[in-house]
Amino acid sequence: MKRILTTTILCAGLAMFTACDNFLEENPKSSLTLETYYQTEEDIVGNVNYLYRNGAPSMLSDMSGAYRGSSVSVMNMVTGYFTNEYEGQEVDCQYARNLNRQSYTQSCCNYLTNNAWEKCYEAVNVANAVVKYIDGVDMNNKEQYLAEARFFRALNYFYLIKMFGDVPMVTDVTEDVDQITYPTRTAVSEIYTNVVIPDLQYAVENLPAATFAGNGHRVTRYAADMLLADVHMRLGDYASATPLLEDVIGSNQFSLTTNDDMALGSAYNKLRENDDLPEVIYAYEYDGSISNNGNVPVHAFNLASANFFSNTSTGNHYSLWVNVFGVSERYLNVYESDDLRGQMNQFFHRTYEHPVDHKVLDMKMLCNWYWYDKEAILNTGVGTKDWNLYRYAETLLSAAECIAQTSGVTSDAANYLAEVKERADMNGRSASEIAAELQGYGKQAFIEECWKERLREMPLEMKLWDLCVRINKFPDISSTNQGQVTFVDLIGAKNGSGATFKDTDLYWPIPVNEIQRNPNLTQNTGYSEK
């Protein structure tokens, strides 16, 4: 009798989940065998549901730690523009920011990469099992669930590639201890060609052409479009990315959130407060009674805030307050003075006025207003805001850049970029006026404006390091002049904390424990194997 096992590198981790009111409720079962499993539609759906909340989606979204942010937040610390207020304890954050991880391999593995490796490969193995056995199950919507499994397999491999570079490519499920092998690292190009790209192409072709909310919070064709476009852009294949992005735009199912005013009624505050807006293409879902978003609400403040809230009429509903992804003052200079996103109480804040007592808290540092949850902070201690992974604003920015990269500054490229810029413009300029100005840019200047706009539009969505690696450039933000950003070669550049980028800073260490268990694994250059 074959038993589904959990191993370090190739982990089955097959678990049963059931749906609950359109939310993917978690209810794991253990000691399952293949003789009794993968017999029903419920078995397939349960394992696909598992993929929504484990592996790479969790790496991108999980802010449940009291002292640290998500896995991807730590990866973005290498830019030097962000810091963890508790980095003396969460040392991998400090090593990342100071670009000296190579001297602390084991600590980086213990704090970050062990978990990322294990959880992503667990998810890969679950996806592999769905792919292998779904044909033998009598069920409805078989193509959709297979497409979802392949979407998440691709997402997990993409995350592993971005963290480690070459990694073992495993496409069959591990079911028996006798099957366990010791795979070597596979070239990134081979993983893209044989798994990631074909998986996502299948997902685009077989997932529903619907919005995330309209599809019961399951991934859609347009989420697959965005992820596959990301992959092609990472590979420098902008021509292949363009039609995927135009598929999202041409669907007419998405739109930018609008401003009611330039204060708390702005689009950015609506995005902060509300789920399921027409701008959201794919999000990690949270719920107050089943799975809340952990410490995101208190990560909108800093250590000094706990005492302040303890002395208010609403009280302190959390045990620890930490600014785990603090933005440097220098980063604010990506914004011109008339850019709404650079104003306080849009993405960032330094002071907070209690809405009941009207006491004012001065945090004496930039904190993340975009993560503020009024109900959680003042009343419940339970955050429920979804974490947006792809927004329509990113679609427009990516499409504008891809068109410019391949065809120059066309009217479509200018119009897409202008839509995003118009929303943030405090002078009332129309998109057509902005587009007319952009069409006067040279090709490289326009592309760099697209890069700058990504920094302005998504400062807290932890996508800056991905941009740096993709374009092999680093944004040198002026410490004195608002809006002044110069893109310099990444290797040899100084990050936001004054450390110099080396070739070995592009990736994190392969977990030392894995190397010790698998003699065929090799370590990334610059890191220790012990």
Disulfide bonds with the S-S distance in Angstrom:
none
